[in-house]
Amino acid sequence: MVWRSVAWIVVFLGMLCVGAWAWRMAKDNDRLRSNQQALIEGVTYYKTRANESAASVQALQLEVREFRHLHAEDAQRIKELGIRLRRAESYAMTSTHTTLRDTVVVRDTVVVRDSVRSFSGTTRWHTIAGILWGDSLAYEVHTVDTLRQVVHRVPRRFLFFRFGTKGIRQEVWSSNPNTTLVYAEYVELGRRRSK
């Protein structure tokens, strides 16, 4: 009688383990299917109604070990910021390219007629080219930048123990050393309850 009870408990625990394993595999397959879809779709670029440049991309769902393998340099940078990667909620990277064309009037005390001078210069982050003729300067400036962002949980601390979540923080950094970040905002929207 006792052996039957033990046998039923073992069978029940075995079925529970198999069920948990199947649920985990189904969840991982859904994640991989979603990642494949995100990689196939890529980035969609568009203009807003206000003629602002915008981009849309489906999120990749990576485990911490996958992120460390695929984004080793970024994982190292996150570590240098003092953030534990396992506390990270999300990571984003956005690259920008800005082109500025304009003509300005040059004021000078010496007037040089029928003279055209050109100039250009290139660095890793900027390219400038232009022409100076008469009292006008026409120029074109190209700027390249990459913004990276990680959102992470800040743990509560008591003595040497870290537990729970005290808050959510966003860290943003630019790869262009000439860029100064002037504003950052992170809004976490609560999940809507179904009625």
C-alpha positions as CSV (number, residue, x, y, z in Angstrom):
1,M,0.0,0.0,0.0
2,V,2.8,2.4,0.9
3,W,4.7,1.4,-2.3
4,R,1.7,2.3,-4.4
5,S,1.5,5.7,-2.8
6,V,5.2,6.3,-3.4
7,A,4.9,5.0,-6.9
8,W,2.0,7.4,-7.6
9,I,4.0,10.3,-6.1
10,V,7.0,9.4,-8.3
11,V,4.8,9.1,-11.4
12,F,3.1,12.4,-10.5
13,L,6.5,14.1,-10.0
14,G,7.8,12.6,-13.2
15,M,4.8,14.0,-15.1
16,L,5.3,17.3,-13.4
17,C,8.9,17.4,-14.5
18,V,8.1,16.4,-18.1
19,G,5.3,19.1,-18.2
20,A,7.7,21.8,-16.9
21,W,10.3,20.7,-19.5
22,A,7.7,20.8,-22.3
23,W,6.4,24.2,-21.2
24,R,10.0,25.6,-21.1
25,M,10.8,24.2,-24.6
26,A,7.5,25.7,-26.0
27,K,8.4,29.0,-24.4
28,D,11.9,28.9,-25.8
29,N,10.6,28.0,-29.3
30,D,8.2,30.9,-29.2
31,R,11.1,33.2,-28.2
32,L,13.3,31.9,-31.1
33,R,10.4,32.2,-33.6
34,S,9.9,35.8,-32.5
35,N,13.7,36.5,-32.8
36,Q,13.7,35.0,-36.3
37,Q,10.8,37.2,-37.3
38,A,12.5,40.3,-35.9
39,L,15.7,39.5,-37.8
40,I,13.8,38.9,-41.1
41,E,11.8,42.1,-40.8
42,G,14.8,44.3,-39.9
43,V,14.4,48.0,-39.3
44,T,11.6,50.0,-40.9
45,Y,12.5,53.7,-41.6
46,Y,9.7,56.3,-42.1
47,K,8.8,60.0,-41.6
48,T,6.3,61.2,-39.1
49,R,3.5,63.6,-39.9
50,A,5.8,66.4,-38.6
51,N,8.5,65.2,-41.2
52,E,10.7,63.8,-38.4
53,S,12.9,60.8,-39.1
54,A,11.7,57.7,-37.2
55,A,12.5,54.0,-37.1
56,S,10.6,50.9,-36.0
57,V,12.1,47.6,-35.0
58,Q,10.8,44.4,-33.3
59,A,12.6,43.6,-30.1
60,L,15.0,40.7,-29.9
61,Q,14.6,38.5,-26.8
62,L,18.1,37.4,-25.7
63,E,19.1,35.5,-22.6
64,V,22.1,37.0,-20.6
65,R,24.5,34.4,-21.9
66,E,23.4,35.0,-25.5
67,F,23.8,38.8,-25.0
68,R,27.3,38.3,-23.6
69,H,28.3,36.2,-26.6
70,L,26.7,38.4,-29.3
71,H,27.4,41.8,-27.8
72,A,30.6,41.2,-25.9
73,E,31.9,44.8,-26.2
74,D,28.5,46.2,-25.0
75,A,28.4,43.8,-22.2
76,Q,31.8,44.9,-21.1
77,R,30.8,48.6,-21.3
78,I,27.7,47.9,-19.2
79,K,30.0,46.2,-16.6
80,E,32.2,49.3,-16.6
81,L,29.2,51.4,-15.8
82,G,28.8,49.4,-12.6
83,I,25.7,47.5,-13.8
84,R,25.2,43.8,-13.4
85,L,24.0,42.4,-16.6
86,R,21.6,40.0,-15.0
87,R,19.8,43.1,-13.6
88,A,19.4,44.7,-17.0
89,E,15.9,44.9,-18.3
90,S,16.6,46.0,-21.9
91,Y,19.3,47.2,-24.2
92,A,18.9,49.5,-27.2
93,M,21.3,51.0,-29.7
94,T,20.4,53.8,-32.2
95,S,22.7,55.2,-34.8
96,T,22.2,58.7,-36.3
97,H,23.6,60.5,-39.3
98,T,23.1,64.2,-39.6
99,T,23.6,66.3,-42.7
100,L,23.6,70.1,-42.6
101,R,23.7,72.3,-45.7
102,D,23.7,76.1,-45.4
103,T,25.0,79.3,-46.9
104,V,26.1,82.1,-44.7
105,V,27.4,85.6,-45.4
106,V,31.0,86.2,-44.5
107,R,31.9,89.6,-43.2
108,D,35.5,90.7,-43.8
109,T,37.4,94.0,-43.9
110,V,39.2,93.0,-47.1
111,V,37.2,92.4,-50.3
112,V,38.6,89.9,-52.7
113,R,36.8,89.8,-56.1
114,D,36.4,86.8,-58.4
115,S,38.1,84.4,-56.0
116,V,36.7,81.0,-55.0
117,R,38.2,79.0,-52.2
118,S,37.2,75.6,-51.1
119,F,37.9,73.6,-47.9
120,S,37.2,70.2,-46.5
121,G,38.0,68.1,-43.5
122,T,37.2,64.7,-42.1
123,T,37.4,63.0,-38.8
124,R,35.9,59.7,-37.6
125,W,32.7,61.4,-36.5
126,H,32.4,64.5,-38.8
127,T,32.9,65.5,-42.4
128,I,32.8,69.2,-43.5
129,A,33.2,70.6,-47.0
130,G,32.5,74.0,-48.4
131,I,33.2,76.8,-50.8
132,L,33.9,80.5,-50.1
133,W,33.2,83.0,-52.8
134,G,32.8,86.7,-52.6
135,D,30.9,87.4,-49.4
136,S,29.3,83.9,-49.1
137,L,30.2,80.6,-47.6
138,A,28.3,77.4,-48.6
139,Y,29.1,74.3,-46.6
140,E,27.9,70.8,-45.8
141,V,28.5,69.0,-42.5
142,H,27.9,65.3,-41.9
143,T,27.8,63.9,-38.4
144,V,27.6,60.2,-37.3
145,D,26.7,59.0,-33.8
146,T,25.6,55.9,-32.1
147,L,23.5,56.0,-28.9
148,R,23.4,53.0,-26.6
149,Q,21.0,52.5,-23.8
150,V,20.5,49.9,-21.0
151,V,17.6,49.8,-18.6
152,H,18.4,48.0,-15.3
153,R,17.0,47.2,-11.9
154,V,18.6,48.9,-8.9
155,P,18.5,46.5,-5.9
156,R,17.6,47.5,-2.4
157,R,20.6,47.1,0.0
158,F,20.9,46.2,3.6
159,L,24.4,45.8,4.8
160,F,26.1,43.6,2.2
161,F,22.9,42.1,0.9
162,R,21.1,43.1,-2.3
163,F,17.5,42.1,-2.7
164,G,14.4,43.1,-4.5
165,T,14.1,46.2,-6.7
166,K,14.4,49.8,-5.4
167,G,13.9,51.3,-8.8
168,I,14.5,51.1,-12.6
169,R,17.2,53.2,-14.1
170,Q,18.2,54.0,-17.7
171,E,21.8,54.5,-18.7
172,V,22.5,56.2,-22.1
173,W,25.9,56.8,-23.7
174,S,27.1,58.1,-27.0
175,S,30.0,56.7,-29.1
176,N,30.8,60.2,-30.5
177,P,33.1,62.0,-28.0
178,N,31.9,65.3,-29.3
179,T,28.3,64.6,-28.5
180,T,26.8,65.9,-25.2
181,L,23.6,64.3,-24.1
182,V,21.2,67.0,-23.1
183,Y,18.1,65.0,-22.2
184,A,17.0,61.5,-21.4
185,E,13.7,60.1,-20.3
186,Y,12.5,56.5,-19.7
187,V,8.8,55.8,-19.1
188,E,7.7,52.4,-18.1
189,L,4.0,51.8,-18.9
190,G,2.0,49.5,-16.6
191,R,0.4,46.5,-18.1
192,R,-3.3,47.0,-18.8
193,R,-5.7,44.7,-17.1
194,S,-8.2,42.9,-19.3
195,K,-11.8,43.5,-18.4
